[in-house]
Amino acid sequence: MDHQNLSEADPEVHKALKNEIERQESESLEMIASENFVPKQVLQAQGSVLTNKYAEGYPGKRYYAGCEHHDKIENLARERACKIFNADHANVQPHSGSQANFAAYFSQLDAGDKILGPVLSHGGHLTHGHGVNFSGDLFDFETYGINEETERFEKRDILEAAREHDPDLIVCGYSAYPREIDFEMFREVADEVNALLMCDIAHISGLVATGEHPNPFPECDIVTTTTHKSIRGARGGMILCKEEYAEDVDSAVFPYSQGGPLMHQIAGKAVCFKEAMKPEFKEYSEQIVKNTQALVEGLRKEGIRMVSGGSDNHLVLVDLREEEITGKEAEELLEKANIVVNKNAVPYDPEPPMVTSGIRIGTPALTTRGMSEEELREIGAMIGKLVKNPEDRDLAEQISETVSKLLDEFPLYEDSEVEF
Ligand SMILES: Cc1ncc(COP(=O)(O)O)c(C=O)c1O
Protein backbone atom coordinates (compact mmCIF):
# COMPACT_ATOMS: atom_id res chain seq x y z
CA MET A 1 0.00 0.00 0.00
CA ASP A 2 1.27 3.45 -0.92
CA HIS A 3 1.14 5.58 2.24
CA GLN A 4 1.48 9.31 1.74
CA ASN A 5 0.79 12.41 3.72
CA LEU A 6 -2.57 13.86 2.85
CA SER A 7 -0.86 17.01 1.61
CA GLU A 8 0.95 14.99 -1.07
CA ALA A 9 -1.74 12.44 -1.82
CA ASP A 10 -4.59 14.90 -2.21
CA PRO A 11 -3.55 18.56 -2.16
CA GLU A 12 -7.08 19.76 -2.96
CA VAL A 13 -8.71 18.06 0.01
CA HIS A 14 -5.72 18.98 2.17
CA LYS A 15 -6.02 22.65 1.27
CA ALA A 16 -9.75 22.76 1.99
CA LEU A 17 -9.10 21.07 5.32
CA LYS A 18 -6.36 23.56 6.24
CA ASN A 19 -8.69 26.40 5.29
CA GLU A 20 -11.39 24.97 7.54
CA ILE A 21 -8.94 24.75 10.46
CA GLU A 22 -8.16 28.42 9.85
CA ARG A 23 -11.86 29.34 9.64
CA GLN A 24 -12.65 27.61 12.93
CA GLU A 25 -9.53 28.91 14.66
CA SER A 26 -9.38 32.51 13.66
CA GLU A 27 -12.10 33.61 11.29
CA SER A 28 -15.42 33.16 13.03
CA LEU A 29 -17.15 33.41 16.35
CA GLU A 30 -19.04 30.13 16.37
CA MET A 31 -22.49 30.61 17.89
CA ILE A 32 -24.56 27.95 16.12
CA ALA A 33 -26.30 26.29 19.06
CA SER A 34 -25.84 22.76 17.69
CA GLU A 35 -22.09 23.02 17.12
CA ASN A 36 -19.04 22.54 19.29
CA PHE A 37 -15.31 21.83 19.12
CA VAL A 38 -14.13 18.37 20.14
CA PRO A 39 -10.88 17.77 22.04
CA LYS A 40 -7.84 16.16 20.42
CA GLN A 41 -8.52 12.79 22.07
CA VAL A 42 -11.89 12.58 20.30
CA LEU A 43 -10.31 13.54 16.95
CA GLN A 44 -7.71 10.80 17.47
CA ALA A 45 -10.32 8.12 18.12
CA GLN A 46 -12.30 9.21 15.07
CA GLY A 47 -9.29 9.18 12.78
CA SER A 48 -8.22 5.66 13.79
CA VAL A 49 -7.91 2.17 12.26
CA LEU A 50 -11.24 1.25 13.81
CA THR A 51 -12.71 2.44 10.52
CA ASN A 52 -11.23 -0.66 8.85
CA LYS A 53 -13.46 -3.23 10.51
CA TYR A 54 -16.96 -4.58 10.01
CA ALA A 55 -18.56 -5.18 13.41
CA GLU A 56 -22.21 -5.85 12.48
CA GLY A 57 -24.15 -6.96 15.52
CA TYR A 58 -23.45 -6.16 19.16
CA PRO A 59 -20.64 -6.94 21.63
CA GLY A 60 -20.42 -10.71 22.10
CA LYS A 61 -22.84 -11.28 19.18
CA ARG A 62 -21.05 -10.10 16.03
CA TYR A 63 -21.52 -11.41 12.52
CA TYR A 64 -17.78 -11.15 11.80
CA ALA A 65 -14.70 -12.56 13.50
CA GLY A 66 -12.00 -10.36 14.98
CA CYS A 67 -14.16 -7.97 16.98
CA GLU A 68 -12.56 -8.42 20.40
CA HIS A 69 -11.25 -4.85 20.64
CA HIS A 70 -14.38 -3.40 19.09
CA ASP A 71 -16.45 -5.19 21.75
CA LYS A 72 -14.31 -3.61 24.46
CA ILE A 73 -14.78 -0.12 23.00
CA GLU A 74 -18.52 -0.43 22.38
CA ASN A 75 -19.07 -1.82 25.88
CA LEU A 76 -17.15 1.10 27.38
CA ALA A 77 -19.32 3.55 25.42
CA ARG A 78 -22.53 1.78 26.49
CA GLU A 79 -21.56 1.49 30.17
CA ARG A 80 -20.45 5.11 30.39
CA ALA A 81 -23.60 6.35 28.66
CA CYS A 82 -25.85 4.37 31.05
CA LYS A 83 -23.95 5.75 34.03
CA ILE A 84 -24.07 9.37 32.87
CA PHE A 85 -27.75 9.36 31.95
CA ASN A 86 -28.99 6.90 34.55
CA ALA A 87 -30.35 4.65 31.80
CA ASP A 88 -30.87 0.87 31.88
CA HIS A 89 -29.64 0.42 28.33
CA ALA A 90 -27.72 2.35 25.68
CA ASN A 91 -27.39 1.74 21.97
CA VAL A 92 -24.42 3.78 20.71
CA GLN A 93 -24.58 2.68 17.08
CA PRO A 94 -26.93 5.22 15.41
CA HIS A 95 -24.94 7.08 12.77
CA SER A 96 -26.73 10.35 13.56
CA GLY A 97 -29.49 11.91 15.62
CA SER A 98 -31.92 11.36 12.75
CA GLN A 99 -31.02 7.65 12.56
CA ALA A 100 -31.51 7.41 16.32
CA ASN A 101 -35.00 8.88 16.02
CA PHE A 102 -35.83 6.58 13.11
CA ALA A 103 -34.86 3.50 15.10
CA ALA A 104 -36.47 4.75 18.32
CA TYR A 105 -39.85 5.23 16.63
CA PHE A 106 -39.72 1.88 14.83
CA SER A 107 -38.62 0.08 17.98
CA GLN A 108 -42.10 0.66 19.39
CA LEU A 109 -44.37 1.60 16.51
CA ASP A 110 -45.45 0.51 13.06
CA ALA A 111 -45.68 2.77 10.05
CA GLY A 112 -48.96 4.66 10.20
CA ASP A 113 -49.10 4.80 14.01
CA LYS A 114 -49.88 8.11 15.65
CA ILE A 115 -47.21 10.34 17.22
CA LEU A 116 -47.74 13.68 18.93
CA GLY A 117 -44.78 16.01 18.47
CA PRO A 118 -43.94 19.72 18.59
CA VAL A 119 -44.73 22.09 15.73
CA LEU A 120 -41.48 22.42 13.76
CA SER A 121 -41.49 26.21 13.88
CA HIS A 122 -42.01 26.03 17.68
CA GLY A 123 -38.65 24.36 18.24
CA GLY A 124 -39.09 20.86 16.83
CA HIS A 125 -36.72 19.00 14.50
CA LEU A 126 -37.43 17.65 11.00
CA THR A 127 -37.52 14.13 12.48
CA HIS A 128 -40.42 15.19 14.72
CA GLY A 129 -42.94 14.82 11.92
CA HIS A 130 -42.06 17.21 9.13
CA GLY A 131 -43.58 16.32 5.76
CA VAL A 132 -40.24 16.38 3.93
CA ASN A 133 -38.78 13.85 6.39
CA PHE A 134 -39.35 10.08 6.84
CA SER A 135 -41.13 10.85 10.10
CA GLY A 136 -43.93 12.87 8.53
CA ASP A 137 -44.08 10.49 5.60
CA LEU A 138 -44.26 7.19 7.49
CA PHE A 139 -46.12 8.12 10.69
CA ASP A 140 -49.36 9.88 11.40
CA PHE A 141 -47.93 12.93 13.17
CA GLU A 142 -50.08 15.44 15.03
CA THR A 143 -48.67 18.49 16.78
CA TYR A 144 -48.73 20.51 19.99
CA GLY A 145 -47.56 24.10 20.07
CA ILE A 146 -45.99 26.71 22.27
CA ASN A 147 -48.41 28.83 24.26
CA GLU A 148 -48.68 32.18 22.50
CA GLU A 149 -48.78 34.16 25.76
CA THR A 150 -46.11 32.44 27.88
CA GLU A 151 -44.04 31.25 24.90
CA ARG A 152 -43.48 27.97 26.76
CA PHE A 153 -44.87 24.47 26.39
CA GLU A 154 -47.79 24.39 28.81
CA LYS A 155 -49.57 21.34 30.19
CA ARG A 156 -53.05 22.51 29.22
CA ASP A 157 -52.13 22.86 25.51
CA ILE A 158 -50.33 19.53 25.32
CA LEU A 159 -53.06 17.71 27.22
CA GLU A 160 -55.69 19.17 24.93
CA ALA A 161 -53.76 18.04 21.83
CA ALA A 162 -53.13 14.61 23.39
CA ARG A 163 -56.81 14.10 24.25
CA GLU A 164 -57.85 15.18 20.79
CA HIS A 165 -55.41 12.95 18.90
CA ASP A 166 -54.93 9.97 21.26
CA PRO A 167 -51.29 9.27 20.18
CA ASP A 168 -49.34 6.03 20.63
CA LEU A 169 -46.22 8.04 21.48
CA ILE A 170 -45.47 11.63 22.54
CA VAL A 171 -42.18 13.33 21.60
CA CYS A 172 -40.61 16.10 23.64
CA GLY A 173 -37.10 17.59 23.25
CA TYR A 174 -36.27 20.33 20.76
CA SER A 175 -33.81 22.11 18.46
CA ALA A 176 -34.68 25.67 19.44
CA TYR A 177 -36.41 25.81 22.81
CA PRO A 178 -34.61 28.00 25.36
CA ARG A 179 -36.47 26.68 28.41
CA GLU A 180 -36.24 23.67 30.72
CA ILE A 181 -38.37 20.68 29.71
CA ASP A 182 -40.83 19.59 32.38
CA PHE A 183 -40.60 15.78 32.14
CA GLU A 184 -43.06 15.18 34.96
CA MET A 185 -45.66 17.22 33.14
CA PHE A 186 -45.08 15.27 29.91
CA ARG A 187 -45.33 11.98 31.83
CA GLU A 188 -48.67 13.01 33.32
CA VAL A 189 -49.99 13.84 29.86
CA ALA A 190 -48.64 10.59 28.38
CA ASP A 191 -50.23 8.56 31.20
CA GLU A 192 -53.53 10.32 30.71
CA VAL A 193 -53.75 9.08 27.10
CA ASN A 194 -51.81 5.85 27.64
CA ALA A 195 -48.95 6.85 25.32
CA LEU A 196 -45.24 6.14 25.41
CA LEU A 197 -43.00 9.14 26.13
CA MET A 198 -39.84 9.81 24.15
CA CYS A 199 -37.44 12.69 24.63
CA ASP A 200 -34.91 13.86 22.07
CA ILE A 201 -32.15 15.49 24.14
CA ALA A 202 -29.87 16.10 21.12
CA HIS A 203 -29.27 19.72 22.07
CA ILE A 204 -29.15 19.52 25.84
CA SER A 205 -27.36 16.19 26.44
CA GLY A 206 -24.23 17.91 27.80
CA LEU A 207 -26.35 19.85 30.27
CA VAL A 208 -28.29 16.72 31.24
CA ALA A 209 -25.02 14.82 31.74
CA THR A 210 -23.97 17.21 34.50
CA GLY A 211 -27.35 18.03 36.04
CA GLU A 212 -27.64 21.55 34.56
CA HIS A 213 -30.86 20.25 33.01
CA PRO A 214 -33.09 17.60 34.67
CA ASN A 215 -32.62 14.01 33.54
CA PRO A 216 -35.43 12.60 31.35
CA PHE A 217 -35.37 9.27 33.27
CA PRO A 218 -37.41 7.83 34.90
CA GLU A 219 -40.24 9.88 33.32
CA CYS A 220 -39.36 9.07 29.70
CA ASP A 221 -39.42 5.57 28.23
CA ILE A 222 -36.95 6.19 25.42
CA VAL A 223 -34.40 8.97 25.02
CA THR A 224 -32.49 9.83 21.87
CA THR A 225 -29.58 12.19 21.40
CA THR A 226 -26.80 13.32 19.16
CA THR A 227 -23.30 13.06 20.61
CA HIS A 228 -21.74 16.11 18.97
CA LYS A 229 -23.61 19.12 20.36
CA SER A 230 -23.39 20.30 23.98
CA ILE A 231 -21.86 16.95 25.04
CA ARG A 232 -18.91 17.76 22.76
CA GLY A 233 -18.14 14.35 21.28
CA ALA A 234 -17.90 12.44 18.02
CA ARG A 235 -20.59 13.20 15.44
CA GLY A 236 -23.31 10.60 15.79
CA GLY A 237 -26.41 9.46 17.64
CA MET A 238 -27.45 7.28 20.56
CA ILE A 239 -30.60 5.75 22.05
CA LEU A 240 -31.08 5.28 25.80
CA CYS A 241 -33.99 3.34 27.22
CA LYS A 242 -35.54 1.40 30.04
CA GLU A 243 -34.71 -2.31 30.15
CA GLU A 244 -38.08 -3.43 28.80
CA TYR A 245 -37.41 -1.64 25.47
CA ALA A 246 -33.73 -2.67 25.10
CA GLU A 247 -34.16 -5.63 22.78
CA ASP A 248 -36.56 -3.81 20.48
CA VAL A 249 -34.29 -0.75 20.36
CA ASP A 250 -31.27 -2.85 19.44
CA SER A 251 -33.02 -4.69 16.63
CA ALA A 252 -34.52 -1.43 15.31
CA VAL A 253 -30.97 -0.05 14.92
CA PHE A 254 -29.39 -3.25 13.57
CA PRO A 255 -30.51 -5.05 11.45
CA TYR A 256 -33.64 -2.96 10.82
CA SER A 257 -32.19 0.42 9.89
CA GLN A 258 -28.39 0.22 9.77
CA GLY A 259 -25.55 -2.07 8.73
CA GLY A 260 -22.04 -2.08 10.16
CA PRO A 261 -21.48 0.39 13.01
CA LEU A 262 -19.01 3.26 12.57
CA MET A 263 -16.65 1.92 15.21
CA HIS A 264 -14.24 4.88 14.99
CA GLN A 265 -17.17 7.16 15.82
CA ILE A 266 -18.25 4.86 18.64
CA ALA A 267 -14.71 5.12 20.05
CA GLY A 268 -15.07 8.92 19.82
CA LYS A 269 -18.36 8.64 21.75
CA ALA A 270 -16.71 6.48 24.43
CA VAL A 271 -13.93 9.05 24.84
CA CYS A 272 -16.36 11.95 25.05
CA PHE A 273 -18.44 10.13 27.69
CA LYS A 274 -15.30 9.69 29.76
CA GLU A 275 -14.68 13.43 29.42
CA ALA A 276 -18.29 14.16 30.39
CA MET A 277 -17.81 12.36 33.71
CA LYS A 278 -14.88 14.57 34.75
CA PRO A 279 -15.27 17.52 37.14
CA GLU A 280 -13.89 19.79 34.37
CA PHE A 281 -16.86 18.95 32.19
CA LYS A 282 -19.24 19.82 35.02
CA GLU A 283 -17.50 23.23 35.22
CA TYR A 284 -17.77 23.58 31.44
CA SER A 285 -21.46 22.78 31.50
CA GLU A 286 -22.14 25.24 34.35
CA GLN A 287 -20.24 27.87 32.37
CA ILE A 288 -22.43 27.27 29.29
CA VAL A 289 -25.48 28.21 31.36
CA LYS A 290 -23.77 31.24 32.94
CA ASN A 291 -22.57 32.37 29.52
CA THR A 292 -26.06 32.13 28.08
CA GLN A 293 -27.34 34.30 30.95
CA ALA A 294 -24.63 36.86 30.16
CA LEU A 295 -25.59 36.75 26.47
CA VAL A 296 -29.22 37.40 27.47
CA GLU A 297 -28.10 40.41 29.55
CA GLY A 298 -26.10 41.86 26.67
CA LEU A 299 -28.98 41.48 24.23
CA ARG A 300 -31.52 42.80 26.72
CA LYS A 301 -29.42 45.89 27.37
CA GLU A 302 -29.74 46.74 23.69
CA GLY A 303 -33.52 46.30 23.81
CA ILE A 304 -33.63 42.98 21.95
CA ARG A 305 -36.66 40.75 22.52
CA MET A 306 -36.11 37.06 23.12
CA VAL A 307 -38.71 34.29 22.85
CA SER A 308 -39.97 33.57 26.41
CA GLY A 309 -37.88 36.52 27.64
CA GLY A 310 -34.62 34.64 28.20
CA SER A 311 -33.14 31.18 28.58
CA ASP A 312 -32.57 28.30 31.01
CA ASN A 313 -30.10 26.43 28.82
CA HIS A 314 -27.44 26.89 26.14
CA LEU A 315 -29.35 28.97 23.60
CA VAL A 316 -31.49 32.03 23.06
CA LEU A 317 -34.04 32.61 20.35
CA VAL A 318 -34.00 36.26 19.31
CA ASP A 319 -37.35 37.58 18.09
CA LEU A 320 -36.83 40.16 15.34
CA ARG A 321 -40.50 40.84 14.62
CA GLU A 322 -40.19 44.31 16.16
CA GLU A 323 -36.97 45.08 14.26
CA GLU A 324 -36.54 46.16 10.67
CA ILE A 325 -34.64 43.03 9.72
CA THR A 326 -35.54 39.40 9.02
CA GLY A 327 -33.79 36.32 10.38
CA LYS A 328 -32.15 35.71 7.01
CA GLU A 329 -30.84 39.27 6.80
CA ALA A 330 -29.60 39.19 10.40
CA GLU A 331 -27.76 35.92 9.77
CA GLU A 332 -26.03 37.46 6.73
CA LEU A 333 -25.25 40.72 8.49
CA LEU A 334 -23.69 38.94 11.46
CA GLU A 335 -21.72 36.59 9.24
CA LYS A 336 -20.11 39.61 7.57
CA ALA A 337 -18.94 40.67 11.03
CA ASN A 338 -17.65 37.07 11.54
CA ILE A 339 -20.35 36.12 14.06
CA VAL A 340 -21.91 32.84 12.91
CA VAL A 341 -25.50 32.17 14.00
CA ASN A 342 -28.49 30.71 12.16
CA LYS A 343 -31.80 32.17 11.14
CA ASN A 344 -34.62 30.41 12.95
CA ALA A 345 -38.41 30.59 12.94
CA VAL A 346 -39.96 32.03 16.08
CA PRO A 347 -43.30 30.62 17.27
CA TYR A 348 -46.16 32.03 15.15
CA ASP A 349 -43.63 33.44 12.68
CA PRO A 350 -45.24 35.45 9.86
CA GLU A 351 -42.21 34.89 7.59
CA PRO A 352 -41.58 31.72 5.50
CA PRO A 353 -39.01 29.16 6.77
CA MET A 354 -36.24 30.35 4.42
CA VAL A 355 -36.62 33.92 5.71
CA THR A 356 -37.89 33.71 9.34
CA SER A 357 -38.17 36.41 12.01
CA GLY A 358 -35.57 35.03 14.37
CA ILE A 359 -32.01 34.00 15.00
CA ARG A 360 -30.89 31.18 17.28
CA ILE A 361 -27.70 31.83 19.23
CA GLY A 362 -25.84 29.25 21.30
CA THR A 363 -22.92 29.35 23.72
CA PRO A 364 -21.41 25.79 23.87
CA ALA A 365 -18.68 26.39 21.25
CA LEU A 366 -17.47 29.72 22.64
CA THR A 367 -17.51 28.27 26.13
CA THR A 368 -15.21 25.51 24.84
CA ARG A 369 -12.86 28.27 23.63
CA GLY A 370 -12.69 29.48 27.23
CA MET A 371 -14.84 32.58 26.99
CA SER A 372 -16.86 33.56 30.04
CA GLU A 373 -19.56 36.02 31.12
CA GLU A 374 -17.64 39.19 30.30
CA GLU A 375 -17.10 38.20 26.67
CA LEU A 376 -20.61 36.82 26.20
CA ARG A 377 -22.16 40.00 27.61
CA GLU A 378 -20.10 42.01 25.16
CA ILE A 379 -20.99 39.71 22.26
CA GLY A 380 -24.72 39.96 23.16
CA ALA A 381 -24.47 43.75 23.09
CA MET A 382 -22.62 43.69 19.75
CA ILE A 383 -25.28 41.44 18.18
CA GLY A 384 -28.02 43.67 19.59
CA LYS A 385 -26.42 46.87 18.24
CA LEU A 386 -25.83 45.36 14.82
CA VAL A 387 -29.38 44.09 14.26
CA LYS A 388 -30.74 47.46 15.45
CA ASN A 389 -28.43 49.33 13.04
CA PRO A 390 -28.02 47.10 9.99
CA GLU A 391 -26.91 49.99 7.74
CA ASP A 392 -24.15 51.27 10.02
CA ARG A 393 -20.94 50.21 8.25
CA ASP A 394 -18.59 51.75 10.81
CA LEU A 395 -20.28 49.78 13.54
CA ALA A 396 -19.98 46.56 11.53
CA GLU A 397 -16.27 47.26 10.95
CA GLN A 398 -15.69 47.98 14.62
CA ILE A 399 -17.47 44.77 15.66
CA SER A 400 -15.51 42.71 13.19
CA GLU A 401 -12.27 44.04 14.73
CA THR A 402 -13.44 43.20 18.25
CA VAL A 403 -14.33 39.68 17.04
CA SER A 404 -10.80 39.22 15.63
CA LYS A 405 -9.31 40.29 18.95
CA LEU A 406 -11.51 37.85 20.85
CA LEU A 407 -10.51 35.00 18.53
CA ASP A 408 -6.81 35.79 19.10
CA GLU A 409 -7.31 36.02 22.83
CA PHE A 410 -9.09 32.64 23.06
CA PRO A 411 -7.24 30.21 20.77
CA LEU A 412 -8.88 26.90 19.98
CA TYR A 413 -6.36 24.25 18.92
CA GLU A 414 -2.57 24.26 19.05
CA ASP A 415 -1.20 23.50 15.55
CA SER A 416 0.21 20.21 16.80
CA GLU A 417 -3.27 19.05 17.77
CA VAL A 418 -4.82 19.33 14.32
CA GLU A 419 -1.83 19.36 11.95
CA PHE A 420 -1.73 16.95 8.99
C1 LIG B 1 -33.48 17.92 18.49
C2 LIG B 1 -32.70 17.29 17.37
N1 LIG B 1 -32.89 16.00 17.07
C3 LIG B 1 -32.24 15.38 16.08
C4 LIG B 1 -31.32 16.06 15.32
C5 LIG B 1 -30.67 15.35 14.16
O1 LIG B 1 -29.35 15.09 14.32
P1 LIG B 1 -28.43 14.73 13.05
O2 LIG B 1 -28.18 16.02 12.33
O3 LIG B 1 -27.22 14.10 13.65
O4 LIG B 1 -29.20 13.77 12.21
C6 LIG B 1 -31.06 17.40 15.58
C7 LIG B 1 -30.06 18.13 14.77
O5 LIG B 1 -29.86 19.28 14.78
C8 LIG B 1 -31.77 18.04 16.63
O6 LIG B 1 -31.60 19.33 16.92
The ligand as an SDF file (V2000), in Angstrom:
LIG
                    3D

 16 16  0  0  0  0  0  0  0  0999 V2000
  -33.4780   17.9160   18.4860 C   0  0  0  0  0  0  0  0  0  0  0  0
  -32.6990   17.2850   17.3650 C   0  0  0  0  0  0  0  0  0  0  0  0
  -32.8950   16.0000   17.0740 N   0  0  0  0  0  0  0  0  0  0  0  0
  -32.2380   15.3790   16.0760 C   0  0  0  0  0  0  0  0  0  0  0  0
  -31.3240   16.0640   15.3210 C   0  0  0  0  0  0  0  0  0  0  0  0
  -30.6740   15.3540   14.1590 C   0  0  0  0  0  0  0  0  0  0  0  0
  -29.3550   15.0870   14.3240 O   0  0  0  0  0  0  0  0  0  0  0  0
  -28.4300   14.7310   13.0520 P   0  0  0  0  0  0  0  0  0  0  0  0
  -28.1820   16.0150   12.3340 O   0  0  0  0  0  0  0  0  0  0  0  0
  -27.2180   14.0970   13.6500 O   0  0  0  0  0  0  0  0  0  0  0  0
  -29.2030   13.7680   12.2100 O   0  0  0  0  0  0  0  0  0  0  0  0
  -31.0560   17.4040   15.5800 C   0  0  0  0  0  0  0  0  0  0  0  0
  -30.0610   18.1310   14.7680 C   0  0  0  0  0  0  0  0  0  0  0  0
  -29.8650   19.2810   14.7830 O   0  0  0  0  0  0  0  0  0  0  0  0
  -31.7680   18.0350   16.6340 C   0  0  0  0  0  0  0  0  0  0  0  0
  -31.6000   19.3330   16.9180 O   0  0  0  0  0  0  0  0  0  0  0  0
  1  2  1  0
  2  3  1  0
  2 15  2  0
  3  4  2  0
  4  5  1  0
  5  6  1  0
  5 12  2  0
  6  7  1  0
  7  8  1  0
  8  9  2  0
  8 10  1  0
  8 11  1  0
 12 13  1  0
 12 15  1  0
 13 14  2  0
 15 16  1  0
M  END
$$$$
